[in-house]
Amino acid sequence: MKGKYQMPSFFCRHIYLYLWQRRSMYTVNSFSCSHATIEHGKRSKKSNMNQVNTVVLLHALLHCHFTSADSIENYLFEHYSARMKPRRNQKELVEVDIAMTIQTVLKVDERFQYISFYGWFEVQWRDEFLMWNETEYQGIKKISVPYQHVWVPDISMYYSEEHIHDLGVHPFVSVTSQGHVTWFPGAKYTVQCYLKVKKFPFDRQKCSIVVAAWQTTDWMQKLAPRARSVNEVKGIAENGEWEFQNFTYEENYDAEFDLTKIVYTLEFQRRYRYFLLCTIMPIVILSVLNSLTFLIPVESGERITYCLTLFLTFTVFLTLFDQTMPRNSIDVPYITVFVSFHLFLCVISTVVSILTISSKRGQECDSRDTQIVPLESQGEDLHLGEVNADGKRSGSSGKNYLRRTLKM
């Protein structure tokens, strides 16, 4: 803070340079605020005048104060209030420019419907209470101060898991001599994102990130998106599962709450090559094998085993989809429906095979087999064949047999 008798710094610099240039013409032994003693080689009227001038300049130099960034902070924040709108006319709104940057996408969770990423914001506004004259402070144009000491805009990230009422933390803000304040908050953000997985793994997603004030209307501040000169998608680190295609923003006004919302939209598409080799191809091959089930003869005995093996394989795939896909009935993936259909075909094929084998066994039980049964154990004497002239029955062995047909 400048004192009552403090001279401007540019006058002090001129005095110091003048004395430095004349240092070879005199020798300064000692001086104080009340007197100064100067010895010079030649004592003349002209030299006495130089001595008087030097004493006056040295006395003036005592009242100079070469300032630094600490003195600027003392000057700015002596009567500053971080709770007051940074406008001398409190009826004026504060226009806040904001730009978002996504650095790395960590995870896109289809089951729980959220996206997690590292990012940061560049927030700029003008504070009319944080201004100073550069010439009075050694030409200092910019300083850094803790963000808790200045007014910061009310900005929140909607539908966020952690940073609901703020955008993260950055310990310092930079302030220029014209009152322009720049803040770079950043953190790890987790935002709810509705993902449509009906065309998995050939799906394309859009995730919206809403940034707006939480409890401040446009009378206090108004958010304005600021475009960057470079493509934001190129700044995102490459991801092995997703290909980022576009990153846009739009400004929407909410008349109900009288505030401006900025909606950032990230468009990305799944890289399907891995899923094509590890998921689609095995399912297609299994579906072809499942269609060939009825070509296996029932008599071979392997038809039911074959159907049960396919049934268990399709069940494993459905279990894997259940662990990764969202549990909703709005967008059921086509591949899940396809696997469920072939699982149903396996059940039908198994049931038909069981019924066919059971029916054939029943027919074999109902068929009749011809057997030869001896009649020696019978107490009766049955007459079979013709009787000879001597009264004996025909037959060389003397034993009677009855051919009977038994039902098996």
Secondary structure, 3 states (H helix, E strand, C coil): CCCCCCCCHHHHHHHHHHHHHCHHHCEEEEECCCCEEEECCCCCHHHHHHHHHHHHHHHHHHCCCCCCHHHHHHHHHCCCCCCCCCCCCCCCCEEEEEEEEEEEEEEEECCCCEEEEEEEEEEEEECCCCCCCHHHCCCCCEEEEEHHHCCCCCCEECCECCCCCCCCCCCEEEEECCCEEEECCEEEEEEECCCCCCCCCCCEEEEEEEEECCCCCCCCEEEEECCCCCCCHHHCCCCCCEEEEEEEEEEEEECCCCEEEEEEEEEEEECCHHHHHHHHHHHHHHHHHHHCHHHCCHHHCCHHHHHHHHHHHHHHHHHHHHHHCCCCCCCCCHHHHHHHHHHHHHHHHHHHHHHHHHHHHHHHHHCEEEEEEECCCCCCCCCCCCECCCCCECCCCCCCEEEEEEEC
